[in-house]
């Protein structure tokens, strides 16, 4: 994962693993009419249909896309329906605007045994948790199929490592604030590919206390005359609330992301919030005046506490700031890191490079079994955090440098330095050719490639295989249950 970017809000293009993918919001090619299910007719008596250009059809789902959407056939077109499972018959709303089709699940007629039996929650089920309608075994198969298909050229992946309690795991929650049409304050997540806020009070993957704190803040806003920010006219104050929770330490950080540093009544607000939630250990005001999709701005002020929290990962203690990259699911991260370091085959003598090192998590964990660790990261704030965390844990054999990892490794190769192992954990977009070519020049004996996007990982593995490496073990890890995302770690050895 990238150490500079908030990856859970980044998406990449994916391919289907069950059948040919066709985005339901795009025009669809002619399908195989022999496989068509019910063509459906408009239900003119349905109150949802009146005055709207959409029809209700009855269909049977034939497969899944890599985004976990059900695939249906209708009038020779292949469409996608969220929250629908293979084999299920359902009523679906279909609407058309120009060449584009939109679908919405109305009701499931015949339910699959793979459907999860979850209580109805108080928000749109499709936001953030794309596959929460699948039970645990179905999610496991779905993600294993994705990995198996992508990694087929390199060997058979190991069975995916799942999570014992695949709920409440996120240690970082970000909610956006706005107004609905009734001029009521709402908080939630943006609908996919839009800036429309879908109200959310509780998510099955969020830390429950974090969700509770955000709802408390929403309830306090009216009495403190705090208006949510309106990005259309640039008026208002509160844009987002970010909550970080130390899963082991129990410490909680609250970040109020505002459009202006002028926070009238801030002392009374902090006092009231702490009275409602005495478990909060620090509160910050972050000012973001930008018009892009970044949540946090550069200006920051501590309103209460020390401005950071701490948490423990793989036996080491890490200090976490508002901007720090820290793995979202620490329970699964420990499993991932344990497997990655096992693949590195460290004996205590090796020189290890931790590329894209961020705040130094995997490098510092590896330092306990390596001779020397060199961490490289472009983000200077992350490097500062890595150095601080190194000192906090008394690590003497790790050094961290600010710079481009590819250029750094080229310089190491030119100076004839020997490297035994390189850990690489790039962003969702994967590594570029410049980095990969520098890796090939450095010629480490082993490369451990950690990825949050197996599609770009497979692309990069192909390059490394072409230039002298052999792929060994491939281990998928379910870092984000209830979502379509899956982590993968692969071991490569120099031939």
Secondary structure, 3 states (H helix, E strand, C coil): CCCCCCHHHCCCCCCCCCCCCCCCCCCCCECCHHHCCCCCCCCCCCCCCCCCCEEEEEEECCEECCCCCEEEEECCEEEEECCCCCCCEEEEEEEEECCEEEEEEEEEEECCCCECCCCCCCCCCCCCCCCCCECHHHHHHHHHHHHHHHCHHHCCCEEEECCCCCCCCECEEEEEEEECCCCCEEEEEECCCCCCEEECCCCCCECHHHHHHHHHHHHHCCCCCCCECECCCCECCEEEEEEEECCCCCCEEEEEEECCCCCCCHHHHHHHHHHHCCCCCEEEEEECCCCCCCCCCCEEEEEECCCCEEEEECCEEEEECCCCCCCCCHHHHHHHHHHHHHHHCCCCCCEEEEECCCCCHHHHHHHCCCCEEEEEECCHHHHHHHHHHHHHCCCCCEEEEECCHHHHHHHHHHCCCCCCEEEECCCCCCCCHHHHHHHHHHCCCEEEEEECCHHHHHHHHHHHHHCCEEEEEEEEECCCCCCCCCEEEEEEEEC
